[in-house]
C-alpha cells in the first residue's frame, strides 16, 4: 500500500516543487532513483 502510494505521489508531484518540503515529499524525493517504487 505504501509502495503504491509513493508511486502515485511521485507521479503527482512536480519535480523540484514545494512538495519536497513536506515529510512525504522528502521521502518521495529521496526515492527519485526509484529504489522503493521502481517507478520513473
MDTraj code that builds the backbone (N, CA, C; nanometers):
import mdtraj as md
import numpy as np

residues = "UNK UNK UNK UNK UNK UNK UNK UNK UNK UNK UNK UNK UNK UNK UNK UNK UNK UNK UNK UNK UNK UNK UNK UNK UNK UNK UNK UNK UNK UNK UNK UNK UNK UNK UNK UNK UNK UNK UNK UNK".split()
xyz = np.array([
    [0.0832, -0.1196, 0.0000],
    [0.0000, 0.0000, 0.0000],
    [0.0866, 0.1245, 0.0000],
    [0.1875, 0.1272, 0.0867],
    [0.2772, 0.2431, 0.0897],
    [0.3521, 0.2558, -0.0423],
    [0.3931, 0.1421, -0.0969],
    [0.4626, 0.1446, -0.2252],
    [0.3736, 0.2040, -0.3346],
    [0.2467, 0.1630, -0.3348],
    [0.1543, 0.2161, -0.4350],
    [0.1289, 0.3641, -0.4148],
    [0.1210, 0.4063, -0.2879],
    [0.1011, 0.5480, -0.2600],
    [0.2207, 0.6297, -0.3061],
    [0.3413, 0.5811, -0.2793],
    [0.4603, 0.6544, -0.3218],
    [0.4695, 0.6589, -0.4737],
    [0.4271, 0.5526, -0.5381],
    [0.4269, 0.5521, -0.6849],
    [0.3338, 0.6615, -0.7358],
    [0.2134, 0.6696, -0.6762],
    [0.1180, 0.7741, -0.7146],
    [0.1727, 0.9121, -0.6809],
    [0.2311, 0.9238, -0.5597],
    [0.2799, 1.0544, -0.5154],
    [0.3947, 1.1031, -0.6033],
    [0.4861, 1.0132, -0.6364],
    [0.5961, 1.0507, -0.7252],
    [0.5440, 1.0946, -0.8605],
    [0.4374, 1.0340, -0.9064],
    [0.3797, 1.0708, -1.0353],
    [0.3105, 1.2064, -1.0279],
    [0.2511, 1.2389, -0.9117],
    [0.1751, 1.3620, -0.8980],
    [0.2614, 1.4848, -0.8745],
    [0.3681, 1.4678, -0.7962],
    [0.4425, 1.5859, -0.7518],
    [0.5238, 1.6470, -0.8654],
    [0.5292, 1.7798, -0.8719],
    [0.6178, 1.8456, -0.9676],
    [0.7618, 1.8308, -0.9214],
    [0.8504, 1.7963, -1.0105],
    [0.9904, 1.7794, -0.9730],
    [1.0481, 1.9121, -0.9262],
    [1.1121, 1.9089, -0.8092],
    [1.1698, 2.0307, -0.7536],
    [1.0653, 2.1227, -0.6942],
    [0.9423, 2.0717, -0.6793],
    [0.8339, 2.1555, -0.6300],
    [0.8320, 2.1689, -0.4783],
    [0.7377, 2.2473, -0.4297],
    [0.7256, 2.2730, -0.2865],
    [0.6902, 2.1468, -0.2088],
    [0.6375, 2.0456, -0.2783],
    [0.6029, 1.9211, -0.2103],
    [0.7243, 1.8547, -0.1459],
    [0.8429, 1.8867, -0.1962],
    [0.9644, 1.8313, -0.1358],
    [0.9849, 1.8825, 0.0073],
    [0.9165, 1.9907, 0.0437],
    [0.9333, 2.0467, 0.1777],
    [0.8515, 1.9714, 0.2824],
    [0.7609, 1.8875, 0.2379],
    [0.6808, 1.8094, 0.3319],
    [0.7509, 1.6774, 0.3610],
    [0.7211, 1.6142, 0.4752],
    [0.7851, 1.4853, 0.5074],
    [0.7670, 1.3811, 0.3972],
    [0.6446, 1.3661, 0.3460],
    [0.6237, 1.2676, 0.2401],
    [0.6928, 1.3127, 0.1127],
    [0.7028, 1.4432, 0.0924],
    [0.7740, 1.4947, -0.0238],
    [0.9222, 1.4633, -0.0168],
    [0.9790, 1.4748, 0.1038],
    [1.1204, 1.4409, 0.1201],
    [1.1423, 1.2916, 0.0980],
    [1.0472, 1.2103, 0.1441],
    [1.0596, 1.0664, 0.1235],
    [1.0531, 1.0334, -0.0254],
    [0.9601, 1.0965, -0.0949],
    [0.9472, 1.0726, -0.2383],
    [1.0693, 1.1248, -0.3131],
    [1.1220, 1.2403, -0.2697],
    [1.2402, 1.2964, -0.3340],
    [1.3606, 1.2052, -0.3121],
    [1.3666, 1.1437, -0.1945],
    [1.4766, 1.0520, -0.1656],
    [1.4677, 0.9275, -0.2529],
    [1.3487, 0.9003, -0.3043],
    [1.3281, 0.7836, -0.3887],
    [1.3299, 0.8197, -0.5374],
    [1.3914, 0.9311, -0.5716],
    [1.3983, 0.9714, -0.7126],
    [1.4661, 0.8663, -0.7994],
    [1.5566, 0.7872, -0.7397],
    [1.6193, 0.6807, -0.8185],
    [1.5410, 0.5500, -0.8073],
    [1.4161, 0.5605, -0.7556],
    [1.3180, 0.4520, -0.7668],
    [1.3543, 0.3253, -0.6912],
    [1.4283, 0.3395, -0.5819],
    [1.4626, 0.2213, -0.5038],
    [1.3368, 0.1596, -0.4427],
    [1.2499, 0.2439, -0.3882],
    [1.1301, 0.1918, -0.3219],
    [1.0190, 0.1595, -0.4203],
    [0.9986, 0.2462, -0.5170],
    [0.8795, 0.2335, -0.6005],
    [0.9038, 0.1609, -0.7312],
    [1.0277, 0.1616, -0.7806],
    [1.0534, 0.1044, -0.9115],
    [0.9814, 0.1808, -1.0204],
    [0.9560, 0.3088, -0.9958],
    [0.8732, 0.3894, -1.0856],
    [0.9504, 0.5130, -1.1286],
    [0.9524, 0.5402, -1.2581],
    [1.0279, 0.6556, -1.3062],
    [0.9359, 0.7673, -1.3510],
])
top = md.Topology()
chain = top.add_chain()
for i, resn in enumerate(residues, 1):
    res = top.add_residue(resn, chain, resSeq=i)
    for name in ("N", "CA", "C"):
        top.add_atom(name, md.element.get_by_symbol(name[0]), res)
traj = md.Trajectory(xyz[None], top)
